Amino acid sequence: MIWWPSAIPTLQYGLVTLRPSAEKDIDSIFSACQDPLIPAFTTVPATYTLDHAIDFVRSDPFSFSERRELRFVIDYGVGDDLQFAGVISLHTININRDNDVHCLIDFHIYTRFQRSLLML
């Protein structure tokens, strides 16, 4: 079994913070998922609703406790300039008999932050 954190950590480097999702992120996640490119390249449905965003955030504790997914909200900026920039998750975590660990990494970055975050 691989090491699994007891809580979703908050990680920060420069202007980027990865943190657990919270109820306050629901509207931002919904807004970000209205970008037509997100369903084109991810499993997010093209008809993403507010209920999808609510379920997405509220399913975090269960996915985490079942060790199925480690999901982070991406914030960009510091202090009063801190803004929601996207979501990243590690999921479908598999360990083979040689103890090699493999997982999928999914992310979406809110359109207005794509250039800033991809240049890091």
Jmol script that loads the backbone (N, CA, C; Angstrom):
load data "model"
ATOM      1  N   MET A   1       0.847  -1.180   0.000  1.00  0.00           N
ATOM      2  CA  MET A   1       0.000   0.000   0.000  1.00  0.00           C
ATOM      3  C   MET A   1       0.889   1.238   0.000  1.00  0.00           C
ATOM      4  N   ILE A   2       0.511   2.217  -0.799  1.00  0.00           N
ATOM      5  CA  ILE A   2       1.278   3.452  -0.840  1.00  0.00           C
ATOM      6  C   ILE A   2       0.883   4.350   0.330  1.00  0.00           C
ATOM      7  N   TRP A   3       1.749   5.257   0.655  1.00  0.00           N
ATOM      8  CA  TRP A   3       1.454   6.226   1.699  1.00  0.00           C
ATOM      9  C   TRP A   3       0.290   7.089   1.230  1.00  0.00           C
ATOM     10  N   TRP A   4      -0.622   7.385   2.123  1.00  0.00           N
ATOM     11  CA  TRP A   4      -1.763   8.248   1.823  1.00  0.00           C
ATOM     12  C   TRP A   4      -1.861   9.273   2.931  1.00  0.00           C
ATOM     13  N   PRO A   5      -1.997  10.554   2.611  1.00  0.00           N
ATOM     14  CA  PRO A   5      -2.050  11.564   3.675  1.00  0.00           C
ATOM     15  C   PRO A   5      -3.300  11.404   4.538  1.00  0.00           C
ATOM     16  N   SER A   6      -3.217  11.876   5.763  1.00  0.00           N
ATOM     17  CA  SER A   6      -4.374  11.808   6.670  1.00  0.00           C
ATOM     18  C   SER A   6      -5.377  12.921   6.371  1.00  0.00           C
ATOM     19  N   ALA A   7      -4.944  13.942   5.661  1.00  0.00           N
ATOM     20  CA  ALA A   7      -5.810  15.042   5.232  1.00  0.00           C
ATOM     21  C   ALA A   7      -5.260  15.574   3.911  1.00  0.00           C
ATOM     22  N   ILE A   8      -6.120  16.187   3.121  1.00  0.00           N
ATOM     23  CA  ILE A   8      -5.649  16.781   1.873  1.00  0.00           C
ATOM     24  C   ILE A   8      -4.800  17.994   2.244  1.00  0.00           C
ATOM     25  N   PRO A   9      -3.529  17.984   1.857  1.00  0.00           N
ATOM     26  CA  PRO A   9      -2.652  19.089   2.265  1.00  0.00           C
ATOM     27  C   PRO A   9      -2.873  20.334   1.416  1.00  0.00           C
ATOM     28  N   THR A  10      -2.393  21.448   1.910  1.00  0.00           N
ATOM     29  CA  THR A  10      -2.314  22.675   1.128  1.00  0.00           C
ATOM     30  C   THR A  10      -0.848  22.834   0.740  1.00  0.00           C
ATOM     31  N   LEU A  11      -0.618  23.004  -0.555  1.00  0.00           N
ATOM     32  CA  LEU A  11       0.736  23.138  -1.086  1.00  0.00           C
ATOM     33  C   LEU A  11       0.849  24.490  -1.758  1.00  0.00           C
ATOM     34  N   GLN A  12       1.945  25.194  -1.517  1.00  0.00           N
ATOM     35  CA  GLN A  12       2.094  26.531  -2.077  1.00  0.00           C
ATOM     36  C   GLN A  12       3.494  26.714  -2.622  1.00  0.00           C
ATOM     37  N   TYR A  13       3.581  27.292  -3.812  1.00  0.00           N
ATOM     38  CA  TYR A  13       4.875  27.637  -4.404  1.00  0.00           C
ATOM     39  C   TYR A  13       4.681  28.914  -5.218  1.00  0.00           C
ATOM     40  N   GLY A  14       5.370  29.971  -4.826  1.00  0.00           N
ATOM     41  CA  GLY A  14       5.227  31.240  -5.534  1.00  0.00           C
ATOM     42  C   GLY A  14       3.794  31.729  -5.485  1.00  0.00           C
ATOM     43  N   LEU A  15       3.219  31.953  -6.666  1.00  0.00           N
ATOM     44  CA  LEU A  15       1.859  32.468  -6.760  1.00  0.00           C
ATOM     45  C   LEU A  15       0.806  31.369  -6.853  1.00  0.00           C
ATOM     46  N   VAL A  16       1.221  30.113  -6.818  1.00  0.00           N
ATOM     47  CA  VAL A  16       0.290  29.001  -6.995  1.00  0.00           C
ATOM     48  C   VAL A  16       0.073  28.269  -5.668  1.00  0.00           C
ATOM     49  N   THR A  17      -1.193  28.051  -5.339  1.00  0.00           N
ATOM     50  CA  THR A  17      -1.558  27.280  -4.152  1.00  0.00           C
ATOM     51  C   THR A  17      -2.478  26.147  -4.582  1.00  0.00           C
ATOM     52  N   LEU A  18      -2.182  24.935  -4.114  1.00  0.00           N
ATOM     53  CA  LEU A  18      -3.069  23.785  -4.283  1.00  0.00           C
ATOM     54  C   LEU A  18      -3.665  23.515  -2.909  1.00  0.00           C
ATOM     55  N   ARG A  19      -4.996  23.424  -2.847  1.00  0.00           N
ATOM     56  CA  ARG A  19      -5.664  23.260  -1.557  1.00  0.00           C
ATOM     57  C   ARG A  19      -6.906  22.404  -1.729  1.00  0.00           C
ATOM     58  N   PRO A  20      -7.436  21.893  -0.623  1.00  0.00           N
ATOM     59  CA  PRO A  20      -8.693  21.132  -0.711  1.00  0.00           C
ATOM     60  C   PRO A  20      -9.833  22.027  -1.209  1.00  0.00           C
ATOM     61  N   SER A  21     -10.781  21.430  -1.901  1.00  0.00           N
ATOM     62  CA  SER A  21     -11.941  22.211  -2.339  1.00  0.00           C
ATOM     63  C   SER A  21     -12.836  22.522  -1.146  1.00  0.00           C
ATOM     64  N   ALA A  22     -13.670  23.530  -1.321  1.00  0.00           N
ATOM     65  CA  ALA A  22     -14.597  23.963  -0.266  1.00  0.00           C
ATOM     66  C   ALA A  22     -15.892  24.442  -0.923  1.00  0.00           C
ATOM     67  N   GLU A  23     -16.929  24.563  -0.119  1.00  0.00           N
ATOM     68  CA  GLU A  23     -18.228  25.027  -0.631  1.00  0.00           C
ATOM     69  C   GLU A  23     -18.093  26.350  -1.390  1.00  0.00           C
ATOM     70  N   LYS A  24     -17.183  27.213  -0.959  1.00  0.00           N
ATOM     71  CA  LYS A  24     -17.017  28.518  -1.613  1.00  0.00           C
ATOM     72  C   LYS A  24     -16.535  28.384  -3.054  1.00  0.00           C
ATOM     73  N   ASP A  25     -16.051  27.208  -3.458  1.00  0.00           N
ATOM     74  CA  ASP A  25     -15.528  26.998  -4.805  1.00  0.00           C
ATOM     75  C   ASP A  25     -16.596  26.585  -5.814  1.00  0.00           C
ATOM     76  N   ILE A  26     -17.795  26.263  -5.348  1.00  0.00           N
ATOM     77  CA  ILE A  26     -18.825  25.716  -6.235  1.00  0.00           C
ATOM     78  C   ILE A  26     -19.120  26.649  -7.408  1.00  0.00           C
ATOM     79  N   ASP A  27     -19.376  27.910  -7.144  1.00  0.00           N
ATOM     80  CA  ASP A  27     -19.693  28.844  -8.234  1.00  0.00           C
ATOM     81  C   ASP A  27     -18.516  29.016  -9.192  1.00  0.00           C
ATOM     82  N   SER A  28     -17.311  29.066  -8.663  1.00  0.00           N
ATOM     83  CA  SER A  28     -16.126  29.222  -9.514  1.00  0.00           C
ATOM     84  C   SER A  28     -15.907  27.998 -10.390  1.00  0.00           C
ATOM     85  N   ILE A  29     -16.111  26.813  -9.833  1.00  0.00           N
ATOM     86  CA  ILE A  29     -15.962  25.583 -10.623  1.00  0.00           C
ATOM     87  C   ILE A  29     -17.024  25.545 -11.717  1.00  0.00           C
ATOM     88  N   PHE A  30     -18.256  25.886 -11.365  1.00  0.00           N
ATOM     89  CA  PHE A  30     -19.322  25.938 -12.364  1.00  0.00           C
ATOM     90  C   PHE A  30     -18.961  26.915 -13.484  1.00  0.00           C
ATOM     91  N   SER A  31     -18.533  28.113 -13.134  1.00  0.00           N
ATOM     92  CA  SER A  31     -18.183  29.124 -14.148  1.00  0.00           C
ATOM     93  C   SER A  31     -17.048  28.650 -15.043  1.00  0.00           C
ATOM     94  N   ALA A  32     -16.028  28.072 -14.445  1.00  0.00           N
ATOM     95  CA  ALA A  32     -14.880  27.592 -15.226  1.00  0.00           C
ATOM     96  C   ALA A  32     -15.296  26.502 -16.206  1.00  0.00           C
ATOM     97  N   CYS A  33     -16.226  25.664 -15.806  1.00  0.00           N
ATOM     98  CA  CYS A  33     -16.649  24.540 -16.653  1.00  0.00           C
ATOM     99  C   CYS A  33     -17.589  24.958 -17.773  1.00  0.00           C
ATOM    100  N   GLN A  34     -17.895  26.230 -17.885  1.00  0.00           N
ATOM    101  CA  GLN A  34     -18.680  26.716 -19.014  1.00  0.00           C
ATOM    102  C   GLN A  34     -17.796  26.953 -20.237  1.00  0.00           C
ATOM    103  N   ASP A  35     -16.489  26.905 -20.054  1.00  0.00           N
ATOM    104  CA  ASP A  35     -15.543  27.034 -21.168  1.00  0.00           C
ATOM    105  C   ASP A  35     -15.752  25.853 -22.112  1.00  0.00           C
ATOM    106  N   PRO A  36     -16.070  26.077 -23.382  1.00  0.00           N
ATOM    107  CA  PRO A  36     -16.350  24.968 -24.307  1.00  0.00           C
ATOM    108  C   PRO A  36     -15.156  24.049 -24.561  1.00  0.00           C
ATOM    109  N   LEU A  37     -13.958  24.493 -24.244  1.00  0.00           N
ATOM    110  CA  LEU A  37     -12.792  23.627 -24.440  1.00  0.00           C
ATOM    111  C   LEU A  37     -12.663  22.558 -23.363  1.00  0.00           C
ATOM    112  N   ILE A  38     -13.224  22.816 -22.190  1.00  0.00           N
ATOM    113  CA  ILE A  38     -13.096  21.839 -21.103  1.00  0.00           C
ATOM    114  C   ILE A  38     -13.774  20.515 -21.458  1.00  0.00           C
ATOM    115  N   PRO A  39     -15.028  20.498 -21.909  1.00  0.00           N
ATOM    116  CA  PRO A  39     -15.601  19.194 -22.282  1.00  0.00           C
ATOM    117  C   PRO A  39     -14.963  18.592 -23.528  1.00  0.00           C
ATOM    118  N   ALA A  40     -14.331  19.411 -24.337  1.00  0.00           N
ATOM    119  CA  ALA A  40     -13.676  18.885 -25.543  1.00  0.00           C
ATOM    120  C   ALA A  40     -12.459  18.034 -25.195  1.00  0.00           C
ATOM    121  N   PHE A  41     -11.813  18.313 -24.070  1.00  0.00           N
ATOM    122  CA  PHE A  41     -10.577  17.619 -23.719  1.00  0.00           C
ATOM    123  C   PHE A  41     -10.631  16.874 -22.392  1.00  0.00           C
ATOM    124  N   THR A  42     -11.784  16.881 -21.726  1.00  0.00           N
ATOM    125  CA  THR A  42     -11.924  16.211 -20.434  1.00  0.00           C
ATOM    126  C   THR A  42     -13.231  15.414 -20.417  1.00  0.00           C
ATOM    127  N   THR A  43     -13.507  14.793 -19.307  1.00  0.00           N
ATOM    128  CA  THR A  43     -14.775  14.058 -19.151  1.00  0.00           C
ATOM    129  C   THR A  43     -15.885  14.946 -18.580  1.00  0.00           C
ATOM    130  N   VAL A  44     -15.626  16.228 -18.425  1.00  0.00           N
ATOM    131  CA  VAL A  44     -16.642  17.166 -17.945  1.00  0.00           C
ATOM    132  C   VAL A  44     -17.713  17.280 -19.029  1.00  0.00           C
ATOM    133  N   PRO A  45     -18.999  17.103 -18.672  1.00  0.00           N
ATOM    134  CA  PRO A  45     -20.052  17.186 -19.691  1.00  0.00           C
ATOM    135  C   PRO A  45     -20.215  18.601 -20.250  1.00  0.00           C
ATOM    136  N   ALA A  46     -20.578  18.682 -21.518  1.00  0.00           N
ATOM    137  CA  ALA A  46     -20.800  19.980 -22.162  1.00  0.00           C
ATOM    138  C   ALA A  46     -21.968  20.727 -21.525  1.00  0.00           C
ATOM    139  N   THR A  47     -22.857  19.995 -20.904  1.00  0.00           N
ATOM    140  CA  THR A  47     -24.025  20.603 -20.247  1.00  0.00           C
ATOM    141  C   THR A  47     -23.806  20.674 -18.738  1.00  0.00           C
ATOM    142  N   TYR A  48     -22.599  21.065 -18.313  1.00  0.00           N
ATOM    143  CA  TYR A  48     -22.226  21.116 -16.899  1.00  0.00           C
ATOM    144  C   TYR A  48     -23.132  22.090 -16.161  1.00  0.00           C
ATOM    145  N   THR A  49     -23.741  21.611 -15.083  1.00  0.00           N
ATOM    146  CA  THR A  49     -24.693  22.421 -14.316  1.00  0.00           C
ATOM    147  C   THR A  49     -24.133  22.762 -12.938  1.00  0.00           C
ATOM    148  N   LEU A  50     -24.836  23.627 -12.250  1.00  0.00           N
ATOM    149  CA  LEU A  50     -24.465  23.957 -10.880  1.00  0.00           C
ATOM    150  C   LEU A  50     -24.538  22.713  -9.999  1.00  0.00           C
ATOM    151  N   ASP A  51     -25.495  21.836 -10.250  1.00  0.00           N
ATOM    152  CA  ASP A  51     -25.594  20.587  -9.479  1.00  0.00           C
ATOM    153  C   ASP A  51     -24.364  19.704  -9.676  1.00  0.00           C
ATOM    154  N   HIS A  52     -23.802  19.696 -10.880  1.00  0.00           N
ATOM    155  CA  HIS A  52     -22.555  18.963 -11.109  1.00  0.00           C
ATOM    156  C   HIS A  52     -21.449  19.520 -10.211  1.00  0.00           C
ATOM    157  N   ALA A  53     -21.340  20.845 -10.153  1.00  0.00           N
ATOM    158  CA  ALA A  53     -20.300  21.478  -9.339  1.00  0.00           C
ATOM    159  C   ALA A  53     -20.500  21.171  -7.857  1.00  0.00           C
ATOM    160  N   ILE A  54     -21.744  21.189  -7.408  1.00  0.00           N
ATOM    161  CA  ILE A  54     -22.036  20.868  -6.005  1.00  0.00           C
ATOM    162  C   ILE A  54     -21.615  19.440  -5.702  1.00  0.00           C
ATOM    163  N   ASP A  55     -21.983  18.509  -6.559  1.00  0.00           N
ATOM    164  CA  ASP A  55     -21.613  17.101  -6.365  1.00  0.00           C
ATOM    165  C   ASP A  55     -20.101  16.922  -6.409  1.00  0.00           C
ATOM    166  N   PHE A  56     -19.453  17.630  -7.323  1.00  0.00           N
ATOM    167  CA  PHE A  56     -17.996  17.555  -7.457  1.00  0.00           C
ATOM    168  C   PHE A  56     -17.312  17.923  -6.144  1.00  0.00           C
ATOM    169  N   VAL A  57     -17.710  19.032  -5.557  1.00  0.00           N
ATOM    170  CA  VAL A  57     -17.092  19.495  -4.307  1.00  0.00           C
ATOM    171  C   VAL A  57     -17.482  18.595  -3.136  1.00  0.00           C
ATOM    172  N   ARG A  58     -18.726  18.242  -3.046  1.00  0.00           N
ATOM    173  CA  ARG A  58     -19.194  17.462  -1.891  1.00  0.00           C
ATOM    174  C   ARG A  58     -18.754  16.004  -1.932  1.00  0.00           C
ATOM    175  N   SER A  59     -18.295  15.514  -3.088  1.00  0.00           N
ATOM    176  CA  SER A  59     -17.807  14.132  -3.170  1.00  0.00           C
ATOM    177  C   SER A  59     -16.340  14.012  -2.758  1.00  0.00           C
ATOM    178  N   ASP A  60     -15.664  15.132  -2.594  1.00  0.00           N
ATOM    179  CA  ASP A  60     -14.238  15.100  -2.222  1.00  0.00           C
ATOM    180  C   ASP A  60     -13.937  14.276  -0.973  1.00  0.00           C
ATOM    181  N   PRO A  61     -14.636  14.504   0.137  1.00  0.00           N
ATOM    182  CA  PRO A  61     -14.293  13.732   1.341  1.00  0.00           C
ATOM    183  C   PRO A  61     -14.427  12.219   1.139  1.00  0.00           C
ATOM    184  N   PHE A  62     -15.463  11.789   0.416  1.00  0.00           N
ATOM    185  CA  PHE A  62     -15.656  10.362   0.176  1.00  0.00           C
ATOM    186  C   PHE A  62     -14.549   9.805  -0.718  1.00  0.00           C
ATOM    187  N   SER A  63     -14.272  10.473  -1.829  1.00  0.00           N
ATOM    188  CA  SER A  63     -13.206  10.011  -2.742  1.00  0.00           C
ATOM    189  C   SER A  63     -11.862   9.941  -2.032  1.00  0.00           C
ATOM    190  N   PHE A  64     -11.616  10.927  -1.185  1.00  0.00           N
ATOM    191  CA  PHE A  64     -10.357  10.955  -0.443  1.00  0.00           C
ATOM    192  C   PHE A  64     -10.298   9.829   0.582  1.00  0.00           C
ATOM    193  N   SER A  65     -11.354   9.655   1.367  1.00  0.00           N
ATOM    194  CA  SER A  65     -11.332   8.624   2.417  1.00  0.00           C
ATOM    195  C   SER A  65     -11.260   7.218   1.825  1.00  0.00           C
ATOM    196  N   GLU A  66     -11.803   7.034   0.632  1.00  0.00           N
ATOM    197  CA  GLU A  66     -11.736   5.739  -0.051  1.00  0.00           C
ATOM    198  C   GLU A  66     -10.421   5.555  -0.815  1.00  0.00           C
ATOM    199  N   ARG A  67      -9.562   6.577  -0.760  1.00  0.00           N
ATOM    200  CA  ARG A  67      -8.258   6.561  -1.447  1.00  0.00           C
ATOM    201  C   ARG A  67      -8.401   6.365  -2.954  1.00  0.00           C
ATOM    202  N   ARG A  68      -9.451   6.974  -3.504  1.00  0.00           N
ATOM    203  CA  ARG A  68      -9.690   6.896  -4.940  1.00  0.00           C
ATOM    204  C   ARG A  68      -9.174   8.114  -5.678  1.00  0.00           C
ATOM    205  N   GLU A  69      -9.106   9.247  -4.967  1.00  0.00           N
ATOM    206  CA  GLU A  69      -8.727  10.480  -5.651  1.00  0.00           C
ATOM    207  C   GLU A  69      -8.146  11.475  -4.648  1.00  0.00           C
ATOM    208  N   LEU A  70      -7.145  12.188  -5.119  1.00  0.00           N
ATOM    209  CA  LEU A  70      -6.556  13.286  -4.356  1.00  0.00           C
ATOM    210  C   LEU A  70      -6.742  14.529  -5.224  1.00  0.00           C
ATOM    211  N   ARG A  71      -7.697  15.366  -4.834  1.00  0.00           N
ATOM    212  CA  ARG A  71      -8.109  16.502  -5.659  1.00  0.00           C
ATOM    213  C   ARG A  71      -7.735  17.809  -4.984  1.00  0.00           C
ATOM    214  N   PHE A  72      -7.280  18.763  -5.789  1.00  0.00           N
ATOM    215  CA  PHE A  72      -6.901  20.078  -5.294  1.00  0.00           C
ATOM    216  C   PHE A  72      -7.566  21.167  -6.124  1.00  0.00           C
ATOM    217  N   VAL A  73      -7.935  22.257  -5.481  1.00  0.00           N
ATOM    218  CA  VAL A  73      -8.292  23.487  -6.166  1.00  0.00           C
ATOM    219  C   VAL A  73      -6.984  24.238  -6.384  1.00  0.00           C
ATOM    220  N   ILE A  74      -6.854  24.866  -7.545  1.00  0.00           N
ATOM    221  CA  ILE A  74      -5.676  25.677  -7.855  1.00  0.00           C
ATOM    222  C   ILE A  74      -6.066  27.134  -7.653  1.00  0.00           C
ATOM    223  N   ASP A  75      -5.352  27.817  -6.769  1.00  0.00           N
ATOM    224  CA  ASP A  75      -5.513  29.258  -6.586  1.00  0.00           C
ATOM    225  C   ASP A  75      -4.276  29.936  -7.144  1.00  0.00           C
ATOM    226  N   TYR A  76      -4.462  31.144  -7.677  1.00  0.00           N
ATOM    227  CA  TYR A  76      -3.356  31.907  -8.233  1.00  0.00           C
ATOM    228  C   TYR A  76      -3.356  33.291  -7.608  1.00  0.00           C
ATOM    229  N   GLY A  77      -2.180  33.733  -7.152  1.00  0.00           N
ATOM    230  CA  GLY A  77      -2.046  35.040  -6.537  1.00  0.00           C
ATOM    231  C   GLY A  77      -1.740  34.913  -5.058  1.00  0.00           C
ATOM    232  N   VAL A  78      -1.692  36.054  -4.391  1.00  0.00           N
ATOM    233  CA  VAL A  78      -1.450  36.089  -2.945  1.00  0.00           C
ATOM    234  C   VAL A  78      -2.362  37.127  -2.298  1.00  0.00           C
ATOM    235  N   GLY A  79      -2.623  36.920  -1.028  1.00  0.00           N
ATOM    236  CA  GLY A  79      -3.402  37.895  -0.262  1.00  0.00           C
ATOM    237  C   GLY A  79      -4.737  38.221  -0.898  1.00  0.00           C
ATOM    238  N   ASP A  80      -5.017  39.525  -1.043  1.00  0.00           N
ATOM    239  CA  ASP A  80      -6.286  39.964  -1.618  1.00  0.00           C
ATOM    240  C   ASP A  80      -6.407  39.645  -3.100  1.00  0.00           C
ATOM    241  N   ASP A  81      -5.294  39.318  -3.766  1.00  0.00           N
ATOM    242  CA  ASP A  81      -5.312  38.996  -5.195  1.00  0.00           C
ATOM    243  C   ASP A  81      -5.498  37.505  -5.466  1.00  0.00           C
ATOM    244  N   LEU A  82      -5.659  36.688  -4.433  1.00  0.00           N
ATOM    245  CA  LEU A  82      -5.828  35.246  -4.596  1.00  0.00           C
ATOM    246  C   LEU A  82      -7.143  34.956  -5.317  1.00  0.00           C
ATOM    247  N   GLN A  83      -7.058  34.162  -6.411  1.00  0.00           N
ATOM    248  CA  GLN A  83      -8.242  33.851  -7.204  1.00  0.00           C
ATOM    249  C   GLN A  83      -8.265  32.378  -7.593  1.00  0.00           C
ATOM    250  N   PHE A  84      -9.464  31.832  -7.722  1.00  0.00           N
ATOM    251  CA  PHE A  84      -9.643  30.471  -8.213  1.00  0.00           C
ATOM    252  C   PHE A  84      -9.090  30.388  -9.638  1.00  0.00           C
ATOM    253  N   ALA A  85      -8.263  29.365  -9.902  1.00  0.00           N
ATOM    254  CA  ALA A  85      -7.669  29.221 -11.239  1.00  0.00           C
ATOM    255  C   ALA A  85      -7.952  27.868 -11.874  1.00  0.00           C
ATOM    256  N   GLY A  86      -8.437  26.884 -11.114  1.00  0.00           N
ATOM    257  CA  GLY A  86      -8.736  25.586 -11.711  1.00  0.00           C
ATOM    258  C   GLY A  86      -8.740  24.475 -10.688  1.00  0.00           C
ATOM    259  N   VAL A  87      -8.689  23.245 -11.209  1.00  0.00           N
ATOM    260  CA  VAL A  87      -8.712  22.040 -10.383  1.00  0.00           C
ATOM    261  C   VAL A  87      -7.725  21.038 -10.958  1.00  0.00           C
ATOM    262  N   ILE A  88      -7.052  20.300 -10.095  1.00  0.00           N
ATOM    263  CA  ILE A  88      -6.176  19.216 -10.523  1.00  0.00           C
ATOM    264  C   ILE A  88      -6.411  18.019  -9.598  1.00  0.00           C
ATOM    265  N   SER A  89      -6.386  16.805 -10.166  1.00  0.00           N
ATOM    266  CA  SER A  89      -6.584  15.630  -9.317  1.00  0.00           C
ATOM    267  C   SER A  89      -5.741  14.465  -9.791  1.00  0.00           C
ATOM    268  N   LEU A  90      -5.358  13.650  -8.836  1.00  0.00           N
ATOM    269  CA  LEU A  90      -4.701  12.371  -9.093  1.00  0.00           C
ATOM    270  C   LEU A  90      -5.736  11.306  -8.775  1.00  0.00           C
ATOM    271  N   HIS A  91      -5.985  10.416  -9.724  1.00  0.00           N
ATOM    272  CA  HIS A  91      -6.997   9.391  -9.499  1.00  0.00           C
ATOM    273  C   HIS A  91      -6.648   8.123 -10.269  1.00  0.00           C
ATOM    274  N   THR A  92      -7.479   7.104 -10.147  1.00  0.00           N
ATOM    275  CA  THR A  92      -7.250   5.788 -10.749  1.00  0.00           C
ATOM    276  C   THR A  92      -5.843   5.325 -10.365  1.00  0.00           C
ATOM    277  N   ILE A  93      -5.585   5.333  -9.088  1.00  0.00           N
ATOM    278  CA  ILE A  93      -4.268   4.994  -8.564  1.00  0.00           C
ATOM    279  C   ILE A  93      -4.124   3.480  -8.517  1.00  0.00           C
ATOM    280  N   ASN A  94      -3.100   2.975  -9.191  1.00  0.00           N
ATOM    281  CA  ASN A  94      -2.858   1.534  -9.270  1.00  0.00           C
ATOM    282  C   ASN A  94      -1.440   1.211  -8.843  1.00  0.00           C
ATOM    283  N   ILE A  95      -1.294   0.089  -8.159  1.00  0.00           N
ATOM    284  CA  ILE A  95       0.022  -0.394  -7.753  1.00  0.00           C
ATOM    285  C   ILE A  95       0.169  -1.795  -8.321  1.00  0.00           C
ATOM    286  N   ASN A  96       1.237  -2.012  -9.112  1.00  0.00           N
ATOM    287  CA  ASN A  96       1.424  -3.365  -9.646  1.00  0.00           C
ATOM    288  C   ASN A  96       2.283  -4.187  -8.695  1.00  0.00           C
ATOM    289  N   ARG A  97       2.531  -5.429  -9.058  1.00  0.00           N
ATOM    290  CA  ARG A  97       3.239  -6.333  -8.124  1.00  0.00           C
ATOM    291  C   ARG A  97       4.684  -5.933  -7.858  1.00  0.00           C
ATOM    292  N   ASP A  98       5.253  -5.062  -8.705  1.00  0.00           N
ATOM    293  CA  ASP A  98       6.606  -4.553  -8.465  1.00  0.00           C
ATOM    294  C   ASP A  98       6.591  -3.264  -7.641  1.00  0.00           C
ATOM    295  N   ASN A  99       5.424  -2.941  -7.098  1.00  0.00           N
ATOM    296  CA  ASN A  99       5.222  -1.713  -6.312  1.00  0.00           C
ATOM    297  C   ASN A  99       5.405  -0.440  -7.129  1.00  0.00           C
ATOM    298  N   ASP A 100       5.253  -0.550  -8.447  1.00  0.00           N
ATOM    299  CA  ASP A 100       5.220   0.646  -9.285  1.00  0.00           C
ATOM    300  C   ASP A 100       3.839   1.279  -9.131  1.00  0.00           C
ATOM    301  N   VAL A 101       3.810   2.568  -8.922  1.00  0.00           N
ATOM    302  CA  VAL A 101       2.549   3.271  -8.738  1.00  0.00           C
ATOM    303  C   VAL A 101       2.242   4.066 -10.002  1.00  0.00           C
ATOM    304  N   HIS A 102       1.026   3.932 -10.486  1.00  0.00           N
ATOM    305  CA  HIS A 102       0.575   4.660 -11.665  1.00  0.00           C
ATOM    306  C   HIS A 102      -0.738   5.342 -11.319  1.00  0.00           C
ATOM    307  N   CYS A 103      -0.936   6.528 -11.848  1.00  0.00           N
ATOM    308  CA  CYS A 103      -2.210   7.204 -11.653  1.00  0.00           C
ATOM    309  C   CYS A 103      -2.473   8.119 -12.840  1.00  0.00           C
ATOM    310  N   LEU A 104      -3.687   8.557 -12.951  1.00  0.00           N
ATOM    311  CA  LEU A 104      -4.058   9.547 -13.957  1.00  0.00           C
ATOM    312  C   LEU A 104      -4.066  10.915 -13.293  1.00  0.00           C
ATOM    313  N   ILE A 105      -3.660  11.906 -14.045  1.00  0.00           N
ATOM    314  CA  ILE A 105      -3.697  13.282 -13.565  1.00  0.00           C
ATOM    315  C   ILE A 105      -4.616  14.052 -14.498  1.00  0.00           C
ATOM    316  N   ASP A 106      -5.674  14.598 -13.957  1.00  0.00           N
ATOM    317  CA  ASP A 106      -6.598  15.431 -14.714  1.00  0.00           C
ATOM    318  C   ASP A 106      -6.533  16.841 -14.162  1.00  0.00           C
ATOM    319  N   PHE A 107      -6.654  17.800 -15.049  1.00  0.00           N
ATOM    320  CA  PHE A 107      -6.710  19.180 -14.581  1.00  0.00           C
ATOM    321  C   PHE A 107      -7.476  20.022 -15.579  1.00  0.00           C
ATOM    322  N   HIS A 108      -8.042  21.079 -15.091  1.00  0.00           N
ATOM    323  CA  HIS A 108      -8.557  22.129 -15.968  1.00  0.00           C
ATOM    324  C   HIS A 108      -8.199  23.467 -15.330  1.00  0.00           C
ATOM    325  N   ILE A 109      -7.792  24.356 -16.188  1.00  0.00           N
ATOM    326  CA  ILE A 109      -7.371  25.685 -15.743  1.00  0.00           C
ATOM    327  C   ILE A 109      -8.325  26.699 -16.351  1.00  0.00           C
ATOM    328  N   TYR A 110      -8.871  27.525 -15.509  1.00  0.00           N
ATOM    329  CA  TYR A 110      -9.779  28.584 -15.925  1.00  0.00           C
ATOM    330  C   TYR A 110      -9.085  29.394 -17.021  1.00  0.00           C
ATOM    331  N   THR A 111      -9.781  29.673 -18.102  1.00  0.00           N
ATOM    332  CA  THR A 111      -9.206  30.277 -19.300  1.00  0.00           C
ATOM    333  C   THR A 111      -8.318  31.479 -19.009  1.00  0.00           C
ATOM    334  N   ARG A 112      -8.760  32.356 -18.137  1.00  0.00           N
ATOM    335  CA  ARG A 112      -7.983  33.586 -17.921  1.00  0.00           C
ATOM    336  C   ARG A 112      -6.644  33.346 -17.217  1.00  0.00           C
ATOM    337  N   PHE A 113      -6.418  32.134 -16.669  1.00  0.00           N
ATOM    338  CA  PHE A 113      -5.157  31.835 -15.989  1.00  0.00           C
ATOM    339  C   PHE A 113      -4.265  30.888 -16.774  1.00  0.00           C
ATOM    340  N   GLN A 114      -4.709  30.409 -17.919  1.00  0.00           N
ATOM    341  CA  GLN A 114      -3.941  29.422 -18.650  1.00  0.00           C
ATOM    342  C   GLN A 114      -2.545  29.894 -18.993  1.00  0.00           C
ATOM    343  N   ARG A 115      -2.405  31.072 -19.506  1.00  0.00           N
ATOM    344  CA  ARG A 115      -1.084  31.577 -19.879  1.00  0.00           C
ATOM    345  C   ARG A 115      -0.191  31.741 -18.647  1.00  0.00           C
ATOM    346  N   SER A 116      -0.720  32.280 -17.548  1.00  0.00           N
ATOM    347  CA  SER A 116       0.073  32.491 -16.333  1.00  0.00           C
ATOM    348  C   SER A 116       0.558  31.175 -15.737  1.00  0.00           C
ATOM    349  N   LEU A 117      -0.334  30.190 -15.642  1.00  0.00           N
ATOM    350  CA  LEU A 117       0.027  28.944 -14.984  1.00  0.00           C
ATOM    351  C   LEU A 117       0.870  28.025 -15.864  1.00  0.00           C
ATOM    352  N   LEU A 118       0.637  28.014 -17.135  1.00  0.00           N
ATOM    353  CA  LEU A 118       1.395  27.127 -18.006  1.00  0.00           C
ATOM    354  C   LEU A 118       2.806  27.629 -18.251  1.00  0.00           C
ATOM    355  N   MET A 119       3.085  28.869 -17.911  1.00  0.00           N
ATOM    356  CA  MET A 119       4.433  29.419 -18.075  1.00  0.00           C
ATOM    357  C   MET A 119       5.292  29.203 -16.843  1.00  0.00           C
ATOM    358  N   LEU A 120       4.734  28.631 -15.782  1.00  0.00           N
ATOM    359  CA  LEU A 120       5.510  28.426 -14.543  1.00  0.00           C
ATOM    360  C   LEU A 120       6.568  27.363 -14.726  1.00  0.00           C
TER     361      LEU A 120
END
end "model"
wireframe off; spacefill off
backbone 0.3
color backbone group
